């Protein structure tokens, strides 16, 4: 069996007020599940690697990066607060992604 390739996606969290990152992640997973369905949601293998109030690093199958971007753009509100999730960088290695984090001063 061939090993599935994965991508790491760096997402910036912009909000109109204080939003708990756990609420954002819960809403995103729900949106992703509704968008893909249970079968493809399992195939996407979406995982949260690191999360703060400024950014989130996701690991996802390389075949579902575009679907993740769509779901991120569909999310507009969490607990009646405006939210924008912007994809900053997509990488095949976590090391390169952490380098980008350091350049942004987020690490």
N, C-alpha and C positions, 0 to 999 in steps of 0.2 A: 504494500500500500504506500502511496506517495504522501509525503508529509505536506500538510497544507501551509502555504505561505501566509505570513501575517504582515500587517502594516500597523504602525503606531501613528496616531493622529493627535496632534496638539491643538486644543480648542481653548480659545479665550472666552471667559465668562464676563459679559457686560450686563449690568442690571440697573434699574432705576432706583432701587433701594436695597437694603440688606436681604439677601436670599440665602437660605441654608443650602449648601452644596448637595446634601443628601436628598433634599426635595427636588432639586434640579435633576439629579441622576435618576431618581425614581420616575419622574415625569418623562425623561428621555427614554428610559427603557420601555415604559408603557407605550410611548409614541412609536418606537422602533418595532415593538411587537405587533402593534396594530397595523403598521405599514407593511411589514414583511409577512406576517403570519407565523404560526408556531414552528413550522418546518424550516423555513428559511432563517428564522431568528436563531434557531439552534445551529444551523450551518454557519452563520455569521460569526459565532463565537466572540461576541462583544464582551470585553472585560475592561474594567477601570484599573489602570496601573497606578495612577497618582491623581489626587484631587485636592485642590485648594479653592478658596473663594475667587482667585484670579484665573486659574486655568485647570484643565483636566487633560490627562493623557489616557487615551483609549487604545486598546489593542483589538483589532478586528481582522477577519479574513480578507485577503487582498481582493476577493471578488465582490465584497460588500462595502468598499470604501465610498463609492458614489451614493449608495443607499443611506449610509450614515450621514453624509453631507446633506442629503435631502431632508432627513429627519431633523438634523440640527437647524436647518433653515426654517422648518415648519414650526418649531417651538418659538412662541412669542410671549407667553405669559406663564408664570408660576405663582400661585397664591396671590392673584390680583396684582402682581408686580411685573412690569415689562422686563423682558430678558432677551438678550441677543447672544447666540453662541456662534462665534466666528472661528473657522478653521484657519489656523496659522501655518501649520506645516504637517506634511505627511511623509513618513520615513519608513524604511525597511528595517532600521536598527534603532534600538533604544538609546544607544550611545550618541548617535548623531542628533537625535531629538533633544537629549539633555544638553548638548552643546548649544543648540538653538535657545534653549531655556536660559542658559548662562549668559548668552549674548543679549537677551531681553532683560536680564537682571531679575528673573523670577525664581531662580533656584535657591 
